[in-house]
Amino acid sequence: MFIDFNGIKLNVEIPKEFKCDKDSIILIHGFTGCSEDWLPIIDLLPEHFNFILMDMIGHGKSEHPLTVDFYKTDSIVEQIKTIKEKIVKNSKVILLGYSMGGRAALSYAVKYPDDIKGLILESASAGIKNDKERKKRYEDDLKIVDYISSHTIEEFIEFWYDQEMFNTQRRFSNEKLKRLKKQKYNNSKIGLMNILRGFSTGIMPPLHDKLKNIKVRSVLISGELDTKYTFINSKIARGFHKAKHKVVKNSGHNTHLEEPTRFVEIVTNYLNQISQVKV
């Protein structure tokens, strides 16, 4: 289904029957991803939840406007808010976000802490505190924007997957890798460029000092082989009111893709805990 946000169509998928008496989980993919990335995972998760899969602006079937303002943190938070209110109305939701989607989920949780019943962050950060590091990151992301602009989407996806962060996925068969990359070819160059311009980690407001305002029990997940994000998550977990950091062995940045069984186990245990909490 498409949900309107200030004249922009956002694609939302609800792959299983929606029931009002169930808790709802909004799942948010990472950069170059789409809502379909979560389909293999929700088939393994408990059935007593509603699953709401959104295509972030500029990704998948959602529109990719030329105006960068639609891709900024505040706008993305309000897009999630619009989806939440259209579908689950006044009920609280559980947010599950991966990488860039984790930053979006965290930004939402900080602004609307009373809207959430649970928070699951996979390989996400709370932004960058240091001004020089933030500036450097934004400059690096703008170089990626230039690369996207001067290459085909297929060339960019090859370039993107050639990063060290994704080295652990090279263990996949060539057929699986081709299938994963091909799914990303459907993204818009404009959408990918603008999300980096508007929602780069280097431009997103850092949230470290606001994590304590999130009162719900939260879980942070990272891959053992992704040393950068495992270090980041081990640090920021201490800033939450109540959060646990789970490390997935034999996994890199994308734990739900690389080690789905362990990822599902962690998420299921967490969901079973918070579903017993009456809100």
C-alpha positions as a Markdown table, in Angstrom:
| # | Residue | x | y | z |
|---|---|---|---|---|
| 1 | Met | 0.0 | 0.0 | 0.0 |
| 2 | Phe | 1.1 | 3.6 | -0.5 |
| 3 | Ile | 0.8 | 6.2 | 2.3 |
| 4 | Asp | 0.9 | 9.9 | 1.5 |
| 5 | Phe | 3.4 | 12.1 | 3.3 |
| 6 | Asn | 3.1 | 15.7 | 2.2 |
| 7 | Gly | 2.4 | 14.6 | -1.4 |
| 8 | Ile | 5.0 | 11.9 | -1.5 |
| 9 | Lys | 4.1 | 8.3 | -1.7 |
| 10 | Leu | 5.7 | 5.9 | 0.8 |
| 11 | Asn | 5.4 | 2.2 | 0.2 |
| 12 | Val | 4.4 | 0.0 | 3.1 |
| 13 | Glu | 4.0 | -3.8 | 3.0 |
| 14 | Ile | 2.0 | -5.8 | 5.5 |
| 15 | Pro | 2.7 | -9.4 | 4.3 |
| 16 | Lys | 0.6 | -11.1 | 7.0 |
| 17 | Glu | -2.9 | -10.6 | 8.2 |
| 18 | Phe | -3.1 | -7.5 | 10.4 |
| 19 | Lys | -5.0 | -7.9 | 13.7 |
| 20 | Cys | -5.6 | -5.0 | 16.0 |
| 21 | Asp | -5.1 | -7.1 | 19.2 |
| 22 | Lys | -1.5 | -7.9 | 18.2 |
| 23 | Asp | 1.6 | -5.7 | 18.9 |
| 24 | Ser | 3.0 | -4.2 | 15.8 |
| 25 | Ile | 6.6 | -4.1 | 14.6 |
| 26 | Ile | 7.8 | -1.5 | 12.1 |
| 27 | Leu | 10.9 | -2.9 | 10.3 |
| 28 | Ile | 13.2 | -0.4 | 8.6 |
| 29 | His | 15.9 | -1.5 | 6.1 |
| 30 | Gly | 19.4 | -0.1 | 5.5 |
| 31 | Phe | 21.0 | 2.0 | 2.7 |
| 32 | Thr | 20.3 | 0.5 | -0.8 |
| 33 | Gly | 17.8 | -2.0 | 0.8 |
| 34 | Cys | 14.0 | -2.3 | 0.7 |
| 35 | Ser | 11.1 | -3.7 | 2.6 |
| 36 | Glu | 11.5 | -7.1 | 0.9 |
| 37 | Asp | 14.8 | -7.6 | 2.7 |
| 38 | Trp | 12.9 | -8.6 | 5.8 |
| 39 | Leu | 10.6 | -11.2 | 4.3 |
| 40 | Pro | 12.8 | -14.2 | 5.1 |
| 41 | Ile | 13.2 | -13.0 | 8.7 |
| 42 | Ile | 9.5 | -12.4 | 9.5 |
| 43 | Asp | 8.7 | -15.9 | 8.4 |
| 44 | Leu | 10.9 | -17.1 | 11.3 |
| 45 | Leu | 9.6 | -14.6 | 13.9 |
| 46 | Pro | 6.6 | -15.3 | 16.3 |
| 47 | Glu | 3.2 | -15.1 | 14.6 |
| 48 | His | 1.6 | -13.1 | 17.4 |
| 49 | Phe | 2.9 | -9.8 | 16.0 |
| 50 | Asn | 1.9 | -7.5 | 13.1 |
| 51 | Phe | 4.8 | -6.8 | 10.7 |
| 52 | Ile | 4.9 | -3.5 | 8.9 |
| 53 | Leu | 7.6 | -3.2 | 6.3 |
| 54 | Met | 8.4 | 0.2 | 5.0 |
| 55 | Asp | 10.5 | 1.4 | 2.0 |
| 56 | Met | 12.4 | 4.4 | 3.2 |
| 57 | Ile | 12.1 | 7.5 | 1.1 |
| 58 | Gly | 14.2 | 7.1 | -2.1 |
| 59 | His | 14.3 | 3.3 | -1.8 |
| 60 | Gly | 12.3 | 0.4 | -3.2 |
| 61 | Lys | 8.8 | 1.5 | -4.3 |
| 62 | Ser | 8.7 | 4.7 | -2.3 |
| 63 | Glu | 9.0 | 7.9 | -4.3 |
| 64 | His | 12.4 | 9.6 | -4.7 |
| 65 | Pro | 11.7 | 13.4 | -4.7 |
| 66 | Leu | 14.3 | 15.9 | -5.9 |
| 67 | Thr | 14.0 | 18.0 | -2.8 |
| 68 | Val | 16.6 | 17.0 | -0.2 |
| 69 | Asp | 14.5 | 18.3 | 2.7 |
| 70 | Phe | 12.4 | 15.1 | 2.4 |
| 71 | Tyr | 15.5 | 13.1 | 3.2 |
| 72 | Lys | 16.5 | 14.9 | 6.4 |
| 73 | Thr | 16.3 | 13.4 | 9.9 |
| 74 | Asp | 13.2 | 15.4 | 11.0 |
| 75 | Ser | 11.3 | 14.5 | 7.8 |
| 76 | Ile | 12.2 | 10.8 | 8.0 |
| 77 | Val | 11.0 | 10.7 | 11.6 |
| 78 | Glu | 7.7 | 12.3 | 10.6 |
| 79 | Gln | 7.4 | 9.8 | 7.8 |
| 80 | Ile | 7.6 | 7.0 | 10.3 |
| 81 | Lys | 5.2 | 8.8 | 12.5 |
| 82 | Thr | 2.7 | 9.1 | 9.6 |
| 83 | Ile | 3.0 | 5.4 | 8.8 |
| 84 | Lys | 2.5 | 4.5 | 12.5 |
| 85 | Glu | -0.6 | 6.7 | 12.9 |
| 86 | Lys | -2.2 | 5.5 | 9.6 |
| 87 | Ile | -1.8 | 1.9 | 10.5 |
| 88 | Val | -1.7 | 1.3 | 14.2 |
| 89 | Lys | -3.2 | 4.7 | 15.2 |
| 90 | Asn | -2.8 | 5.3 | 18.9 |
| 91 | Ser | -1.2 | 2.0 | 19.8 |
| 92 | Lys | 2.5 | 1.8 | 20.7 |
| 93 | Val | 4.9 | 0.1 | 18.3 |
| 94 | Ile | 8.1 | -1.9 | 18.3 |
| 95 | Leu | 10.8 | -0.5 | 16.0 |
| 96 | Leu | 13.4 | -2.7 | 14.4 |
| 97 | Gly | 16.0 | -0.9 | 12.3 |
| 98 | Tyr | 19.1 | -2.1 | 10.5 |
| 99 | Ser | 22.1 | 0.2 | 9.9 |
| 100 | Met | 20.7 | 3.4 | 8.4 |
| 101 | Gly | 17.2 | 2.2 | 9.3 |
| 102 | Gly | 18.5 | 1.8 | 12.9 |
| 103 | Arg | 19.5 | 5.4 | 12.9 |
| 104 | Ala | 16.0 | 6.3 | 11.7 |
| 105 | Ala | 14.4 | 4.1 | 14.3 |
| 106 | Leu | 16.6 | 5.6 | 17.1 |
| 107 | Ser | 15.9 | 9.2 | 15.9 |
| 108 | Tyr | 12.1 | 8.4 | 16.1 |
| 109 | Ala | 12.5 | 6.8 | 19.6 |
| 110 | Val | 14.3 | 9.9 | 20.9 |
| 111 | Lys | 11.6 | 12.3 | 19.5 |
| 112 | Tyr | 8.6 | 10.1 | 20.3 |
| 113 | Pro | 9.6 | 7.9 | 23.3 |
| 114 | Asp | 5.9 | 7.5 | 24.4 |
| 115 | Asp | 5.1 | 6.0 | 21.0 |
| 116 | Ile | 7.3 | 2.9 | 21.3 |
| 117 | Lys | 6.9 | -0.3 | 23.3 |
| 118 | Gly | 10.3 | -1.8 | 22.1 |
| 119 | Leu | 13.4 | -0.9 | 20.2 |
| 120 | Ile | 15.7 | -3.3 | 18.3 |
| 121 | Leu | 18.8 | -1.8 | 16.7 |
| 122 | Glu | 21.0 | -3.8 | 14.3 |
| 123 | Ser | 24.4 | -2.5 | 13.4 |
| 124 | Ala | 23.3 | 1.1 | 14.1 |
| 125 | Ser | 24.9 | 4.1 | 15.6 |
| 126 | Ala | 23.7 | 7.2 | 17.5 |
| 127 | Gly | 25.5 | 9.6 | 15.2 |
| 128 | Ile | 29.0 | 11.1 | 15.5 |
| 129 | Lys | 29.8 | 13.4 | 18.4 |
| 130 | Asn | 33.1 | 14.9 | 17.2 |
| 131 | Asp | 32.5 | 17.9 | 14.9 |
| 132 | Lys | 35.7 | 17.2 | 12.8 |
| 133 | Glu | 34.7 | 13.5 | 12.4 |
| 134 | Arg | 31.2 | 14.5 | 11.4 |
| 135 | Lys | 32.5 | 16.9 | 8.8 |
| 136 | Lys | 34.9 | 14.2 | 7.4 |
| 137 | Arg | 32.1 | 11.7 | 7.2 |
| 138 | Tyr | 29.8 | 14.0 | 5.4 |
| 139 | Glu | 32.5 | 14.9 | 2.9 |
| 140 | Asp | 33.1 | 11.2 | 2.3 |
| 141 | Asp | 29.4 | 10.6 | 1.7 |
| 142 | Leu | 29.3 | 13.5 | -0.8 |
| 143 | Lys | 32.1 | 11.7 | -2.7 |
| 144 | Ile | 29.9 | 8.7 | -2.8 |
| 145 | Val | 27.1 | 10.9 | -4.2 |
| 146 | Asp | 29.5 | 12.1 | -6.9 |
| 147 | Tyr | 30.2 | 8.4 | -7.7 |
| 148 | Ile | 26.6 | 7.5 | -8.0 |
| 149 | Ser | 26.0 | 10.5 | -10.2 |
| 150 | Ser | 28.7 | 9.5 | -12.7 |
| 151 | His | 28.0 | 5.8 | -12.8 |
| 152 | Thr | 25.1 | 3.4 | -13.5 |
| 153 | Ile | 23.2 | 2.0 | -10.5 |
| 154 | Glu | 24.7 | -1.4 | -11.3 |
| 155 | Glu | 28.2 | 0.0 | -11.1 |
| 156 | Phe | 27.5 | 1.7 | -7.9 |
| 157 | Ile | 26.1 | -1.4 | -6.2 |
| 158 | Glu | 29.3 | -3.3 | -7.2 |
| 159 | Phe | 31.3 | -0.4 | -5.8 |
| 160 | Trp | 29.2 | -0.3 | -2.5 |
| 161 | Tyr | 29.6 | -4.1 | -1.9 |
| 162 | Asp | 33.3 | -3.9 | -2.5 |
| 163 | Gln | 33.7 | -2.2 | 0.9 |
| 164 | Glu | 35.5 | -3.9 | 3.7 |
| 165 | Met | 32.3 | -3.8 | 5.8 |
| 166 | Phe | 30.7 | -6.4 | 3.4 |
| 167 | Asn | 33.7 | -8.7 | 3.1 |
| 168 | Thr | 32.0 | -11.3 | 5.3 |
| 169 | Gln | 29.3 | -11.7 | 2.7 |
| 170 | Arg | 31.8 | -13.0 | 0.1 |
| 171 | Arg | 31.3 | -16.5 | 1.7 |
| 172 | Phe | 27.9 | -16.6 | 0.0 |
| 173 | Ser | 27.6 | -18.4 | -3.3 |
| 174 | Asn | 28.0 | -16.3 | -6.5 |
| 175 | Glu | 24.4 | -17.0 | -7.3 |
| 176 | Lys | 23.2 | -15.6 | -3.9 |
| 177 | Leu | 25.4 | -12.6 | -4.2 |
| 178 | Lys | 24.1 | -11.8 | -7.7 |
| 179 | Arg | 20.5 | -12.2 | -6.4 |
| 180 | Leu | 21.2 | -9.8 | -3.5 |
| 181 | Lys | 22.8 | -7.2 | -5.7 |
| 182 | Lys | 20.2 | -7.5 | -8.5 |
| 183 | Gln | 17.4 | -6.6 | -5.9 |
| 184 | Lys | 19.2 | -3.4 | -5.2 |
| 185 | Tyr | 19.4 | -2.4 | -8.9 |
| 186 | Asn | 15.7 | -1.3 | -8.6 |
| 187 | Asn | 16.7 | 1.7 | -6.4 |
| 188 | Ser | 16.7 | 5.2 | -7.8 |
| 189 | Lys | 20.0 | 7.0 | -8.2 |
| 190 | Ile | 18.3 | 10.3 | -7.1 |
| 191 | Gly | 16.9 | 8.6 | -4.0 |
| 192 | Leu | 20.3 | 7.1 | -3.0 |
| 193 | Met | 22.1 | 10.4 | -3.6 |
| 194 | Asn | 19.6 | 12.5 | -1.7 |
| 195 | Ile | 19.4 | 10.1 | 1.3 |
| 196 | Leu | 23.2 | 10.6 | 1.6 |
| 197 | Arg | 22.9 | 14.3 | 1.3 |
| 198 | Gly | 20.1 | 14.6 | 3.9 |
| 199 | Phe | 20.6 | 11.6 | 6.2 |
| 200 | Ser | 24.3 | 11.0 | 6.2 |
| 201 | Thr | 25.7 | 10.0 | 9.6 |
| 202 | Gly | 27.8 | 13.1 | 9.2 |
| 203 | Ile | 24.8 | 15.4 | 9.1 |
| 204 | Met | 22.4 | 13.6 | 11.4 |
| 205 | Pro | 22.1 | 15.2 | 14.8 |
| 206 | Pro | 24.1 | 13.0 | 17.3 |
| 207 | Leu | 21.8 | 11.4 | 19.9 |
| 208 | His | 24.2 | 10.1 | 22.6 |
| 209 | Asp | 23.0 | 12.6 | 25.2 |
| 210 | Lys | 19.3 | 11.7 | 24.6 |
| 211 | Leu | 19.5 | 7.9 | 24.8 |
| 212 | Lys | 18.6 | 8.0 | 28.5 |
| 213 | Asn | 15.2 | 9.4 | 27.5 |
| 214 | Ile | 14.2 | 6.1 | 26.0 |
| 215 | Lys | 12.7 | 4.3 | 28.9 |
| 216 | Val | 11.7 | 1.0 | 27.1 |
| 217 | Arg | 13.8 | -2.1 | 27.3 |
| 218 | Ser | 16.0 | -2.1 | 24.2 |
| 219 | Val | 18.4 | -4.5 | 22.4 |
| 220 | Leu | 21.4 | -3.6 | 20.3 |
| 221 | Ile | 22.7 | -6.3 | 17.9 |
| 222 | Ser | 26.0 | -6.3 | 16.1 |
| 223 | Gly | 28.2 | -8.9 | 14.3 |
| 224 | Glu | 31.4 | -10.2 | 16.0 |
| 225 | Leu | 33.4 | -9.7 | 12.7 |
| 226 | Asp | 32.1 | -6.1 | 12.4 |
| 227 | Thr | 34.5 | -4.7 | 14.9 |
| 228 | Lys | 33.6 | -1.1 | 14.2 |
| 229 | Tyr | 29.9 | -1.4 | 15.0 |
| 230 | Thr | 30.4 | -3.9 | 17.8 |
| 231 | Phe | 32.7 | -1.2 | 19.5 |
| 232 | Ile | 30.1 | 1.5 | 18.8 |
| 233 | Asn | 27.3 | -0.5 | 20.2 |
| 234 | Ser | 29.2 | -1.6 | 23.3 |
| 235 | Lys | 29.7 | 2.1 | 24.1 |
| 236 | Ile | 26.2 | 3.5 | 23.3 |
| 237 | Ala | 24.4 | 0.6 | 25.1 |
| 238 | Arg | 25.5 | 2.2 | 28.4 |
| 239 | Gly | 23.7 | 5.4 | 27.5 |
| 240 | Phe | 20.2 | 3.9 | 27.4 |
| 241 | His | 17.9 | 3.6 | 30.4 |
| 242 | Lys | 17.8 | -0.1 | 29.9 |
| 243 | Ala | 19.6 | -1.8 | 27.0 |
| 244 | Lys | 21.5 | -5.0 | 26.2 |
| 245 | His | 24.1 | -5.5 | 23.6 |
| 246 | Lys | 24.1 | -8.8 | 21.8 |
| 247 | Val | 27.0 | -9.9 | 19.6 |
| 248 | Val | 26.3 | -12.4 | 16.8 |
| 249 | Lys | 29.3 | -14.8 | 16.2 |
| 250 | Asn | 30.6 | -15.4 | 12.8 |
| 251 | Ser | 28.8 | -12.4 | 11.4 |
| 252 | Gly | 29.7 | -9.1 | 9.9 |
| 253 | His | 27.6 | -5.9 | 9.5 |
| 254 | Asn | 24.3 | -7.5 | 8.3 |
| 255 | Thr | 23.6 | -10.1 | 11.0 |
| 256 | His | 20.0 | -10.9 | 9.8 |
| 257 | Leu | 21.4 | -11.8 | 6.4 |
| 258 | Glu | 24.6 | -13.6 | 7.5 |
| 259 | Glu | 23.4 | -15.4 | 10.6 |
| 260 | Pro | 19.6 | -15.3 | 10.4 |
| 261 | Thr | 19.1 | -18.2 | 12.9 |
| 262 | Arg | 21.0 | -16.4 | 15.7 |
| 263 | Phe | 19.5 | -13.0 | 14.8 |
| 264 | Val | 15.9 | -14.5 | 15.0 |
| 265 | Glu | 16.8 | -16.1 | 18.3 |
| 266 | Ile | 17.9 | -12.8 | 19.9 |
| 267 | Val | 14.9 | -10.9 | 18.5 |
| 268 | Thr | 12.4 | -13.6 | 19.5 |
| 269 | Asn | 13.7 | -13.7 | 23.1 |
| 270 | Tyr | 13.5 | -10.0 | 23.3 |
| 271 | Leu | 10.0 | -9.9 | 21.9 |
| 272 | Asn | 8.8 | -12.5 | 24.3 |
| 273 | Gln | 10.1 | -10.4 | 27.2 |
| 274 | Ile | 8.6 | -7.2 | 26.2 |
| 275 | Ser | 5.3 | -8.7 | 25.1 |
| 276 | Gln | 4.7 | -9.6 | 28.7 |
| 277 | Val | 5.0 | -6.0 | 29.7 |
| 278 | Lys | 1.6 | -4.3 | 29.9 |
| 279 | Val | 1.7 | -0.9 | 28.4 |
